[in-house]
Amino acid sequence: MAARATEHLHSAAKGLDLLTPDALAAVLVAGQVAAAQCVARAGRGLAAAGQAAARTIAAGGTLLYFAAVSSGL
């Protein structure tokens, strides 16, 4: 299986330790903006998943959530 883009070193990662604080903050903010744009594009699918989860729980089922990393936490 081919590695996903998330498993590769980001092009902006090289030399992060050499950046000024302002430049580093700009790189980090740009990454968060890009992530938020991805989530926004997935809105319809996320809503459908939420509705499916609600139906499952309402029917007595269980929702299990697993995550490795969340930049929002």
N, C-alpha and C positions, 0 to 999 in steps of 0.2 A: 504494500500500500504506500502510495506517495505521501510524503510529509506535507502537512497543511502549512499555509503561510504563517500561522501562529507559532509554528515550531521552528521557524528560522529566525536568525538574528535580524532585527530591524535595521534598515540602512542608516537610520539616524543614531544607532547605538554606539557606533565606533567613535571614540573620542569624547564620550559624555563627560568623563572626568576632567577633560581639558577645557570645557566650556565655562563661560562666565555664568554666574547665577541667573542673570536675565535670559541668556541664551538657553540654558538648561531648562528653565521654567517654560520657555516658549516651545521647546521640543516636547516636553511632557504634556503641556496643554494641548498641543496639536494632536498628540496621540489620543488623548481623552475625547477630543472633538471627533476624531475619526471613528472611535469606538461608539460614540453616541449616534453618529450617522448610520452606522451598521445596525444598531438596535432600532432606530427609527424606521429603516427600510424593512425590518422584520416585524413591524407592528401588527399587521393582520395575522400573521402566524402565531405571534405571542398571545394575541387575544383569543384565537381559536384554542390554543393550548390551555389557557386559563379557563375557558368555558368547559373544555373536556375534563380538566381537573375538578372543577366545581361539580359537574355531573357525577363524576366518580365518587367524590366525597359524599355528596348528597345521597347516593345510592348505598352508602355504607362502606365504600372502599377506602383505601389508604393512599396518601400521596407521600412518596419518598423523594427527597431532594438530595442530590449529590453534586458537589462542586469542588474543583481543585483550587481555583483562585477566583477572586472577584475584586476587580480594581476599585469597586465602590465601597468595600468594607475596610 
